[in-house]
Amino acid sequence: MLITNVRIFDGSGQAPFPGEVLIEDDRITRVTEAGKPWIDPAGAEVLDGGGATLMPGMVEAHAHLSWPSSIERFIPDFVLPPEEQLLATVRNARVVLESGFTSAYSAGALGERIEVVVRNEIDGGWTPGPRLRASTIERSPEGDPMATGDIHHGRGPEAIKAFVRFCKDIGIDQVKLQISGEDALLPGSSQHILYTEEEAQAAGEQARESDIWLSAHTQASEAIKMALRAGVRVLYHCTYADAEALDMLEARKDEIFVAPAIGVIVATLEATPPPHIDMSGMKEAAKPVIELSKTLIPELKRRGIRVLPGGDYGFPFNPNGTNARDLQHFVDLFGYTPTEALVAATKLGGELMGRGDELGLIKPGYLADLLLVKGDPTQDVSILQNRANLLMIMKGGKVHKSLLPVTQAA
Ligand SMILES: [Zn+2]
């Protein structure tokens, strides 16, 4: 397929340029700029982009496809019977793809294998969805109350190692550890460290041996440091990072990623729940997070630490499908330029997925995960929030959606 008459934002951060892109099978094979010879369309399917912007598909860094609510269906409950939970997850995979996210890095699931089976269906081409790095039920050392089975419970290094091995065996891509508590759930608990050093170290050792990645919920400074010492690759929130934690993050900046998950914080403050739902505690907890993040995130960026959008979408007040709001929050709250926010969602997203050499850029050899956007997101990232502006969505060279005709060249 030849995509012509587009302005190309290639994900690198350079300004959009007029050009053409050729896709063969699942890859981008040529990218040309105006002024250079155009690509011969003979034999190709041709999509005339009409001057729209072609950009890499976005990557959601803190995905919860099994959190039930989406822009297509409000679901007041959180944990559903397994059949409904699975159907919601399948639906949310499509919704997130149709919202411009061709990859999703899971930050936890409401079911042991739910994301594994959905990922496998997506990879097989049997159901639409983003490239998914699957996780399982988030683990706190005491065991998550919703998790059944001894493997999710129990303390001590051996119990944690057994859990990591179990995750590897059932096909999980990354294990998420709750290293700190969370004020939105229990006031004050963001400063509680839920693991011992030995347990965290055991998780890291087993993860390296089993070749599986770790991510972690880390609010308190000590949780960040414990995660870094254990070899955690993706750190969520990091709200209370002190100077030493910042230095430790910077020292590991080529190996780690931070995702603040600011979307859920903004949505919590905006939420107007019905009278029988009390969000006052959550709103109180969100206020300091937003203020601290306004200083923290620009400092992380200044230090060259990779910070990615992705915002805990899937709650009734923060539904799946609104994921692109995070980019606007990066601009409004953290002082990112629209281009910087886009680079974080694309180039850095490819690196987050562990595929920086083939994902997240428009470049020959890269996977053809592409969005055709009406307007110029490098001027205004908010246009990405309107699905009607996504004129074409392609993943792995396959068109999932196109509002523009594809014609066959002679
Ligand atoms: Zn989350």
Residues whose N, C-alpha, C, O or C-beta is under 5 A from the ligand:
A	BS01	ZN	A107 D312
